[in-house]
Amino acid sequence: MGYAATCSINNTSPFDMATTDAHICPKGQAGIQIQYDPYRITKVIKRAGPRGSMKWKTIPFEQAIKEIVEGGKIFADIGENQHVDGLRKIRALTDPELAKKMAEESGKITKEKDHEKKKELVKKFKETWKDQLHVLIDPNHPDLGPKNNQFLYFWGRQKAGRGDFAARFRDNYGTVNGHGHTTVCQGSLYFAGYAMSHQWYFEEKDKKEKWGKGTKFYWQADAGHSNFIIFIGSSPYEGNYPPLRCAKIAQGLAEGRLKFAVIDPRLSKTAGKAWKWLPAKPGEETAIAMGMQRWIIENKQYDEKYLKNANKKADDDDGETTWSNASWLVKIEDGRPGHFLTAKDLGLPAVKKKGKVKDKEEEYELYPFIVMQGDKPIPFDPNDKKVAVEGDLFVSTTLKGVEKDKKPIDIPVKSVFQMLYEDSIRNSIAGWAKIADVKPEDIVELAREFTSYGKRAAVEVHRGVSQHTNGIYGCMAWLTLNVLIGNLDWKGGAAWGGTYPHVGDKEGQPFDVKKLDPGKFTKWGVSIIRHGVKYDETTLFKGYPAKRQWYPHASDIYQEIIPSVVDAYPYPIKAVFMYMGSPVYSTPCRTCND
C-alpha cells in the first residue's frame, strides 16, 4: 500500500460541470499530517474502567453502533450493572402526525399568559393524550416535550455538508437539542450582522410589511482589492478565516496596494506587518470606533450622497449597492429614541400596495416612513423602485402630528444620523482615547487614513471585539464605520463573508439537499439550554429566581450546555453526541461539579 504525498485541489468538479482557478487552504494541506499523526484515533474506543480512570479499550465499529442504538448493560464487563438507554428507546415519540398534534396543543399551553388557565390547559392536555403520556419527559410539564429531547447533539467546528446531514438526523430524530458553539465563537458579531441586515418587507402570512429577514452573518474586508483595512480583534495571519485571504493580503503589501492597521492588545504576527498597531485596553476598543465616528462626521469625511438615499430608487439612481436609514426620522419619546416616524403619526393617508399571497395579488395599506427635506416632511416607501427619495442627515426638530383620536400633538423627532452623531459627542476624542488607553492623535490618524480611499477601505471585526459582554454594541459601532463610507458590497470594501452554496439550492446545481429530506419530524419542547423561551411562560414557573438562567433572545449558548446537563435542568439528558467540540475549555468553573 502506498502513502499519500500531498494534498491539492482537484480543479474539476465531481460532475465535470466546471473548472476552478483556486488553491487549497493551509488546513487542507495539513491533511497529510493528520492522516499520519501517530496519535490519531483510528478505531472506536470504549471506557474500560470507572469514569475518570482514563482506561480504554478498542471495540469493533459494528459493536459500537449496536450499543449506542440499543443500549443495555453495556458496561457489565467492568462490573457496572446499570442499564443504559440506547437511542432507539430514547426516541419514544415516533409517529410524525402524533408529534405534530401534540406540539400544537403544547404550544397553546405556552401561549397562555394566565397561570391558572395554563394549569387547566395542562389538565386538558393530559386527558386528551392519556394513552400517549408515556412519550413525554414529564406529563405534568408537557411543554418540556417528548423524551426524544433527552438526546443532545452539540458541536464545535461543523461546516458545510456535515452540518446539513447532522441536522437532518436530529430533525428526524425529533430532538430540540442541537446546539452550536456560537457564544464561545462570535455570537455578538453574527447578531450584529443579523440586526443590521434586517429588511422592511411584505410578509405573506400577516399580509403587511414588517421588519425581518435579517441574516446571521458578518462582513469581511475584500482583501484582494482593498487599499486600507482596519483589523480589530482579527488576526488573519494567525487564527482568522478563510486562510486563503493571507495570500491576498501579503500580495497587497508587496505590491504597495494595501496597508492596514491592527487594534489588538497583543503584538500579533498580523500587527507586526501593520502600518499602525494600537494596543487598546481589552473590552474598550469600541471607544476608538466612537472617536472615529465623531472625527469623520465633524470633518465631513462620510459619504453624504450615499447616506442621504432613503429608498431603493435613490440607491439605483446613484449606482449604489445598498441604502441606509441614516436620514429616516425617529420619534423621541421621554427623551429617548422610539419608533420610526410614519405618515400615520402626521395624520397623512396610507398608500395602497399589492403583495403576493399564495400566488395571488392582494391589496394592503402602508403608512410610509418620513424624512425631512428642508422644513418639509416627505413620506417615502423604502422599497419604491419608481420614486427616488433623499433626506437631510442632520435633523432635530418638532413636527405637528395627531394622536389616535385625531387630537393635535407635537412630536419631537431626530434623524438616525443625528442620533449617531450625538452618541459620538458624548465624549471628546481625547475622552474616547482615554477609555481605550490609546493616544488621541492615533484615533485621528486612523480616521483620516480610513476615509482617504473612497469605498476601497474596510473595517473588519472578529472575536476580539465580539467575545466581550458588550460585544454586540462594539461590533455594531465598528461596522457602522463601513456604513459611513458606503462601502458595503463594493469591490475593495466590506463584503458578505459567504461560501459556495454547498447544499445545492443554487439554480443549475444537480442535487438540492434541502429537497431530499422526505419530511421533517415535528420537534417541540424546551431545550436543555432554555433558549428562545421565557421562563415565566412555562409550566415550570414558580417565581424568580429560576434554578438556572433562561435565554429567550439567544441561541447556541455553548457554555451553558454541560452545567445544565449536570444540574439536570430543566430535565435529565440520557445521551450526548459531541462533534469536534471541547466544552471543558469553555465552561467557567468547569471543575466545580466534580
For each residue, the residues with C-beta under 8 A, 3 or more apart:
1:
2:
3: 36
4: 7 32 35
5: 32
6: 29 32
7: 4 24 28 29 30 31 32
8: 24
9: 20 22 23 24 28
10:
11: 19 20 21 22
12: 16 19
13: 16 17 18 19 20
14:
15: 510
16: 12 13
17: 13
18: 13
19: 11 12 13
20: 9 11 13
21: 11
22: 9 11
23: 9 244
24: 7 8 9 28 29
25: 28 29 242 243 244
26: 29 30 243
27: 30 31 243
28: 7 9 24 25 31
29: 6 7 24 25 26 32
30: 7 26 27 33 34
31: 7 27 28 34 35
32: 4 5 6 7 29 35 36
33: 30 36 37
34: 30 31 37 40
35: 4 31 32 40
36: 3 32 33 40
37: 33 34 40
38:
39:
40: 34 35 36 37
41: 45
42:
43: 58 59 61
44: 58 59 60 61 63 64
45: 41 56 57 58 59
46: 56 57 58 59 64
47: 51 53 55 56 75 78
48: 55 56 57 78
49: 53 54 55 78
50: 53 55 78
51: 47
52:
53: 47 49 50
54: 49
55: 47 48 49 50
56: 45 46 47 48
57: 45 46 48
58: 43 44 45 46
59: 43 44 45 46 63 64
60: 44 63 64
61: 43 44 64 65
62: 65 66
63: 44 59 60 66 67
64: 44 46 59 60 61 67 68
65: 61 62 68 69
66: 62 63 69 70
67: 63 64 70 71 72 74 86
68: 64 65 71 86 87 575
69: 65 66 86 87 88
70: 66 67 86 88
71: 67 68 74 83 84 85 86 87 88 89
72: 67 83 84 86
73: 76 80 81 82 83 84
74: 67 71 84
75: 47 78 79 80 82 84
76: 73 79 80 81
77:
78: 47 48 49 50 75
79: 75 76
80: 73 75 76
81: 73 76
82: 73 75
83: 71 72 73
84: 71 72 73 74 75
85: 71 89 90 574 575
86: 67 68 69 70 71 72 89 90 575
87: 68 69 71 90 91 151 173 575
88: 69 70 71 91
89: 71 85 86 92
90: 85 86 87 147 148 150 151 574 575
91: 87 88 94 147 148 151 173 174
92: 89 134 135 146 147 148
93: 98 99 102 135 146 147 148 174
94: 91 174
95: 98 99
96: 99 100 519 521 522
97: 100 101
98: 93 95 101 102 132
99: 93 95 96 102 103 146 174 521 522 524
100: 96 97 103 104 522
101: 97 98 104 105
102: 93 98 99 105 106 129 132 142 146 524
103: 99 100 106 107 522 523 524
104: 100 101 107 108
105: 101 102 108 109 125 128 129 142
106: 102 103 109 110 125 142 143 145 524 525
107: 103 104 110 111 524
108: 104 105 111 112 121
109: 105 106 112 118 121 122 125 142 143 539
110: 106 107 143 533 537 538
111: 107 108 537
112: 108 109 117 118 121
113: 537
114: 117 118
115: 118 119 541
116: 119 120
117: 112 114 120 121
118: 109 112 114 115 121 122 539
119: 115 116 122 123 539
120: 116 117 123 124
121: 108 109 112 117 118 124 125
122: 109 118 119 125 126 140 141 142 539
123: 119 120 126 127
124: 120 121 127 128
125: 105 106 109 121 122 128 129 142
126: 122 123 129 130 133 139 142
127: 123 124 130
128: 105 124 125
129: 102 105 125 126 132 133 142
130: 126 127 133
131:
132: 98 102 129 135 136
133: 126 129 130 136 139
134: 92
135: 92 93 132 146 147
136: 132 133 139 142 144 145 146 147
137: 141 144 145 146 147 149 150 525 571
138: 141 142 144 571
139: 126 133 136 142
140: 122 539
141: 122 137 138 144 538 539 540
142: 102 105 106 109 122 125 126 129 136 138 139 145 539
143: 106 109 110 525 526 538 539
144: 136 137 138 141 149 525 526 539 540 570 571
145: 106 136 137 142 148 149 176 523 524 525 526
146: 92 93 99 102 135 136 137 149 174 524 525
147: 90 91 92 93 135 136 137 150 574
148: 90 91 92 93 145 151 173 174 175 523
149: 137 144 145 146 174 175 176 177 525 526 527 528 571
150: 90 137 147 175 571 572 573 574 575
151: 87 90 91 148 173 175 177 573 574 575 577
152: 175 177 179 528 561 565 573 575 576 577
153: 166 169 170 175 177 178 179 576 577 578 579
154: 177 178 179 180 181 558 561 576 577 578 579 581 583
155: 158 163 166 179 180 181 578 579 580 581
156: 181 579 580 581 582
157: 181 580 581
158: 155 162 163 166 180 579 580
159: 162 163
160: 163 164 499 502
161: 164 165 502 503 513
162: 158 159 165 166
163: 155 158 159 160 166 167
164: 160 161 167 168 502 503 513
165: 161 162 168 169
166: 153 155 158 162 163 169 170 178 579
167: 163 164 170 171 178
168: 164 165 171 172 517
169: 153 165 166 172 173
170: 153 166 167 173 175 177 178
171: 167 168 174 517 520 521 523
172: 168 169 517 520 521
173: 87 91 148 151 169 170 521
174: 91 93 94 99 146 148 149 171 521 522 523
175: 148 149 150 151 152 153 170 178 523
176: 145 149 523 524 525 526 527
177: 149 151 152 153 154 170 527 528 573
178: 153 154 166 167 170 175
179: 152 153 154 155 527 528 529 555 556 557 558 561
180: 154 155 158 556 558
181: 154 155 156 157 184 185 556 558 581 586
182: 185 186 187 190 555 556 558
183: 187 554 556 557 558 559 560
184: 181 467 558 559 586
185: 181 182 463 558
186: 182 189 190 218 462 463 466 467
187: 182 183 190 191 466 471 554 556
188: 191 192 465 466 467 468 471 472 474 475
189: 186 192 193 218 461 462 463 465 466 471 475
190: 182 186 187 193 194 216 217 218
191: 187 188 194 195 216 472
192: 188 189 195 196 218 466 471 472 475 476 479
193: 189 190 196 197 214 215 216 217 218 219 475 479
194: 190 191 197 198 214 215 216 217
195: 191 192 198 214 472 476
196: 192 193 214 476 479
197: 193 194 213 214 215 217
198: 194 195 211 212 213 214
199: 211 212 213 214
200: 209 210 211 382 383
201: 209 210 212 213 383
202: 208 209 353 355 356 364
203: 206 207 208 209 210 212
204: 207 355 356 357 358
205:
206: 203 210
207: 203 204 355 357 362 364
208: 202 203 364 366
209: 200 201 202 203 353 355 364 366
210: 200 201 203 206
211: 198 199 200
212: 198 199 201 203
213: 197 198 199 201
214: 193 194 195 196 197 198 199
215: 193 194 197
216: 190 191 193 194
217: 190 193 194 197 496 497 498
218: 186 189 190 192 193 461 475 497
219: 193 458 460 479 482 488 494 495 496 497
220: 223 245 458 460 494 495 497
221: 226 229 231 458 459 460 493 494 495
222: 225 226 458 490 491 492 493 494 495
223: 220 226 229 236 245 248 249 252 258
224: 245 248 252
225: 222 456 491 492
226: 221 222 223 229 252 258 453 456 457 458 492 493
227: 257 258 259 453 456 457 492
228: 258 259 260 261 449 450 452 453 456 457 458
229: 221 223 226 258 260 261 457 458 459 460
230: 260 261 262 263 446 450 458 459 460 481
231: 221 234 235 236 260 261 262 263 264 270 274 460 462
232: 262 263 264 285 289 459 460 461 462 464 465 478
233: 263 264 285 461 462 463 464 465 466 467
234: 231 240 270 460 461 462 463 464
235: 231 238 239 240 262 264 268 269 270 271
236: 223 231 240 243 245 246 249 270
237: 246 249 268 269 270 273
238: 235 268 269 270
239: 235
240: 234 235 236 243 245 462
241:
242: 25 245
243: 25 26 27 236 240 246
244: 23 25 247 248
245: 220 223 224 236 240 242 248 249
246: 236 237 243 249 250
247: 244 250 251
248: 223 224 244 245 251 252
249: 223 236 237 245 246 252 253 258 260
250: 246 247 253 254
251: 247 248 254 255 257
252: 223 224 226 248 249 255 257 258
253: 249 250 256 258 259 273
254: 250 251
255: 251 252 258
256: 253
257: 227 251 252
258: 223 226 227 228 229 249 252 253 255
259: 227 228 253 274 275
260: 228 229 230 231 249 270 273 274 275
261: 228 229 230 231 274 275 276 277 278 446 449
262: 230 231 232 235 268 270 271 274 276 277 278
263: 230 231 232 233 277 278 280 285 288 464
264: 231 232 233 235 267 268 270 271 277 278 279 280 464
265: 279 280 281 282
266: 271 279
267: 264 271 272 277 279
268: 235 237 238 262 264 271 272
269: 235 237 238 272 273
270: 231 234 235 236 237 238 260 262 264 273 274
271: 235 262 264 266 267 268 274 277
272: 267 268 269
273: 237 253 260 269 270
274: 231 259 260 261 262 270 271 277
275: 259 260 261 449
276: 261 262 442 445 446 449
277: 261 262 263 264 267 271 274
278: 261 262 263 264 288 436 438 442 446
279: 264 265 266 267 437 438
280: 263 264 265 284 285 287 288 436 437 438
281: 265 284 285 435 436 437
282: 265 285 464 468
283: 468 470
284: 280 281 287 435 436 437
285: 232 233 263 280 281 282 288 289 436 464 465 474
286: 289 290 436 465 470 473 474 477 478
287: 280 284 290 291 427 432 433 435 436
288: 263 278 280 285 291 292 432 433 436 438 443 446
289: 232 285 286 292 293 459 474 477 478 480 481
290: 286 287 293 294 423 424 426 427 432 477
291: 287 288 294 295 424 427 429 432 433 436 440 443 447
292: 288 289 295 296 443 446 447 450 481
293: 289 290 296 297 420 421 423 424 477 480 481 484
294: 290 291 297 298 421 424 425 427 429 432
295: 291 292 298 299 301 429 443 444 447 448
296: 292 293 299 301 302 447 450 451 481 484
297: 293 294 300 302 420 421 424 484
298: 294 295
299: 295 296 447
300: 297 304
301: 295 296 447 448 451 485
302: 296 297 307 451 484 485
303: 306 307 455 484 485 486
304: 300 307 308 393
305: 308 309 318 486
306: 303 309 318 320 323 324 486
307: 302 303 304 324 326 327 393 417 483 484 486
308: 304 305 314 326 327 390 391 392 393
309: 305 306 314 315 318 320 323 324 327 388 390
310: 314 323 325 327 328 369 371 380 382 389 390 391
311: 314 315 323 380 381 382 383 384 387 388 389
312: 315 316 323 382 383 384 385
313: 316 317 384 385 386 387 388 389
314: 308 309 310 311 317 318 323 388 389 390
315: 309 311 312 318 320 321 322 323
316: 312 313 319 320 385 388
317: 313 314 388
318: 305 306 309 314 315
319: 316
320: 306 309 315 316 323 486
321: 315 488 489 490
322: 315 486 488 489
323: 306 309 310 311 312 314 315 320 382
324: 306 307 309 416 483
325: 310 328 340 416
326: 307 308 393 415 416 417 420 483
327: 307 308 309 310 371 372 390 391 392 393 395 415 416 417
328: 310 325 340 341 369 370 371 391 415 416
329: 340 341 369 370 371 372 377 391 395 413 414 415
330: 337 338 339 340 341 413 414 415 416 419
331: 337 338 339 340 341 345 411 412 413
332: 335 336 337 338 412 413 414
333: 336 337 338
334:
335: 332
336: 332 333
337: 330 331 332 333 414 419
338: 330 331 332 333
339: 330 331 342
340: 325 328 329 330 331 369 370
341: 328 329 330 331 345 346 369 370 377 399 411 413
342: 339 345 346 367 368 369 370
343: 346 348 349 350 367 368 369 370 379
344: 347 348 350 367
345: 331 341 342 370 401 402 411
346: 341 342 343 370 377 399 400 401 402 411
347: 344 401 402 406
348: 343 344 367 368 379
349: 343
350: 343 344 365 366 367
351: 365 366 367 368 379 381
352: 363 364 365
353: 202 209 363 364 365 366 381
354: 361 362 363 364
355: 202 204 207 209 361 362 364
356: 202 204 359 360 361 362
357: 204 207 360 361 362
358: 204
359: 356
360: 356 357
361: 354 355 356 357
362: 207 354 355 356 357
363: 352 353 354
364: 202 207 208 209 352 353 354 355
365: 350 351 352 353
366: 208 209 350 351 353 381
367: 342 343 344 348 350 351
368: 342 343 348 351 379 380 381
369: 310 328 329 340 341 342 343 379 380 381 382
370: 328 329 340 341 342 343 345 346 377 378 379 380 413
371: 310 327 328 329 377 378 380 389 390 391 392 415
372: 327 329 375 376 377 378 391 392 395 397 415
373: 376 378 390 391 392
374: 392
375: 372
376: 372 373
377: 329 341 346 370 371 372 399
378: 370 371 372 373 389 391
379: 343 348 351 368 369 370
380: 310 311 368 369 370 371 384 387 389 391
381: 311 351 353 366 368 369 384 387
382: 200 310 311 312 323 369
383: 200 201 311 312
384: 311 312 313 380 381 387 388 389
385: 312 313 316
386: 313
387: 311 313 380 381 384
388: 309 311 313 314 316 317 384
389: 310 311 313 314 371 378 380 384
390: 308 309 310 314 327 371 373
391: 308 310 327 328 329 371 372 373 378 380 395 415
392: 308 327 371 372 373 374 395 415
393: 304 307 308 326 327 415 417 418
394: 415 417 418 421
395: 327 329 372 391 392 413 414 415 417 418
396: 413 414 415 418
397: 372 412 413
398: 410 411 412 413
399: 341 346 377 410 411 413
400: 346 408 409 410 411
401: 345 346 347 408 409 410 411
402: 345 346 347 406 407 408 409
403: 406 407 409
404:
405:
406: 347 402 403
407: 402 403
408: 400 401 402
409: 400 401 402 403
410: 398 399 400 401
411: 331 341 345 346 398 399 400 401
412: 331 332 397 398
413: 329 330 331 332 341 370 395 396 397 398 399
414: 329 330 332 337 395 396 418 419 422
415: 326 327 328 329 330 371 372 391 392 393 394 395 396 418 419
416: 324 325 326 327 328 330 419 420
417: 307 326 327 393 394 395 420 421
418: 393 394 395 396 414 415 421 422
419: 330 337 414 415 416 422 423
420: 293 297 326 416 417 423 424 480
421: 293 294 297 394 417 418 424 425
422: 414 418 419 425 426
423: 290 293 419 420 426
424: 290 291 293 294 297 420 421
425: 294 421 422
426: 290 422 423
427: 287 290 291 294 431 432 435
428: 431 432
429: 291 294 295 432 433 440 443 444
430: 433 434 440
431: 427 428 434 435
432: 287 288 290 291 294 427 428 429 435 436 443
433: 287 288 291 429 430 436 437 438 439 440 442 443
434: 430 431 437
435: 281 284 287 427 431 432
436: 278 280 281 284 285 286 287 288 291 432 433
437: 279 280 281 284 433 434
438: 278 279 280 288 433 442 443
439: 433 442 443
440: 291 429 430 433 443 444
441: 444 445
442: 276 278 433 438 439 445 446
443: 288 291 292 295 429 432 433 438 439 440 446 447
444: 295 429 440 441 447 448
445: 276 441 442 448 449
446: 230 261 276 278 288 292 442 443 449 450
447: 291 292 295 296 299 301 443 444 450 451
448: 295 301 444 445 451 452
449: 228 261 275 276 445 446 452
450: 228 230 292 296 446 447 453 457 459 481 485
451: 296 301 302 447 448 457 485
452: 228 448 449 457
453: 226 227 228 450 456 457 492
454: 457 485
455: 303 485 486 487 490 491 492 493
456: 225 226 227 228 453 487 490 491 492 493
457: 226 227 228 229 450 451 452 453 454 485 487 492 493
458: 219 220 221 222 226 228 229 230 482 487 492 493 494
459: 221 229 230 232 289 450 478 479 481 482 494
460: 219 220 221 229 230 231 232 234 494
461: 189 218 232 233 234 464 465 466 474 475 478 479
462: 186 189 231 232 233 234 240 465 466
463: 185 186 189 233 234 466 467
464: 232 233 234 263 264 282 285 461 467
465: 188 189 232 233 285 286 461 462 468 471 474 475 478
466: 186 187 188 189 192 233 461 462 463 471 472 474 475
467: 184 186 188 233 463 464 471
468: 188 282 283 465 471 474
469:
470: 283 286 473 474
471: 187 188 189 192 465 466 467 468 474 475
472: 188 191 192 195 466 475 476
473: 286 470 476 477
474: 188 285 286 289 461 465 466 468 470 471 477 478
475: 188 189 192 193 218 461 465 466 471 472 478 479
476: 192 195 196 472 473 479 480
477: 286 289 290 293 473 474 480 481
478: 232 286 289 459 461 465 474 475 481
479: 192 193 196 219 459 461 475 476 482 483 494
480: 289 293 420 476 477 483 484
481: 230 289 292 293 296 450 459 477 478 484 485
482: 219 458 459 479 485 487 488 493 494
483: 307 324 326 479 480 486 488
484: 293 296 297 302 303 307 480 481
485: 301 302 303 450 451 454 455 457 481 482 493
486: 303 305 306 307 320 322 455 483 490
487: 455 456 457 458 482 490 492 493 494
488: 219 321 322 482 483 493 494
489: 321 322 493 494 495 496
490: 222 321 455 456 486 487 493 494
491: 222 225 455 456
492: 222 225 226 227 453 455 456 457 458 487
493: 221 222 226 455 456 457 458 482 485 487 488 489 490
494: 219 220 221 222 458 459 460 479 482 487 488 489 490
495: 219 220 221 222 489
496: 217 219 489
497: 217 218 219 220
498: 217
499: 160 502
500:
501: 504 505 506 509
502: 160 161 164 499
503: 161 164 512 513 514
504: 501 509 510 511 512 513 514
505: 501 509 512 513 514
506: 501 509
507:
508:
509: 501 504 505 506 512
510: 15 504
511: 504 516
512: 503 504 505 509 515 516
513: 161 164 503 504 505 516 517
514: 503 504 505 517
515: 512
516: 511 512 513
517: 168 171 172 513 514 520
518:
519: 96
520: 171 172 517 523
521: 96 99 171 172 173 174
522: 96 99 100 103 174
523: 103 145 148 171 174 175 176 520
524: 99 102 103 106 107 145 146 176
525: 106 137 143 144 145 146 149 176
526: 143 144 145 149 176 530 533 538 540 570
527: 149 176 177 179 530 531 532 533
528: 149 152 177 179 561 564 565 570 571 573
529: 179 551 557 560 561 564
530: 526 527 533 535 548 549 550 551 564 570
531: 527 551 552 554 555 556 557
532: 527 551 552 555
533: 110 526 527 530 537 538 550 552
534: 537 538 550 552
535: 530 538 540 541 544 546 550 552
536: 541
537: 110 111 113 533 534 541
538: 110 141 143 526 533 534 535 541 570
539: 109 118 119 122 140 141 142 143 144
540: 141 144 526 535 546 570
541: 115 535 536 537 538
542:
543:
544: 535
545:
546: 535 540 549 550
547: 567 569
548: 530 560 563 564 567 569
549: 530 546 560
550: 530 533 534 535 546
551: 529 530 531 532 554 555 557 560
552: 531 532 533 534 535
553:
554: 183 187 531 551 557
555: 179 182 531 532 551
556: 179 180 181 182 183 187 531
557: 179 183 529 531 551 554 560 561
558: 154 179 180 181 182 183 184 185 561 581 583 586
559: 183 184 563 583 586 587 588
560: 183 529 548 549 551 557 563 564
561: 152 154 179 528 529 557 558 564 565 583
562: 565 566 583 584 587 590
563: 548 559 560 566 567 587 593
564: 528 529 530 548 560 561 567 569
565: 152 528 561 562 568 573 576
566: 562 563 593
567: 547 548 563 564
568: 565 571 572 573
569: 547 548 564
570: 144 526 528 530 538 540
571: 137 138 144 149 150 528 568
572: 150 568
573: 150 151 152 177 528 565 568 576
574: 85 90 147 150 151
575: 68 85 86 87 90 150 151 152
576: 152 153 154 565 573
577: 151 152 153 154
578: 153 154 155 581 583
579: 153 154 155 156 158 166
580: 155 156 157 158
581: 154 155 156 157 181 558 578
582: 156 585 586
583: 154 558 559 561 562 578 586 587 590
584: 562 587 590
585: 582
586: 181 184 558 559 582 583
587: 559 562 563 583 584 590
588: 559
589: 592
590: 562 583 584 587
591: 594
592: 589
593: 563 566
594: 591
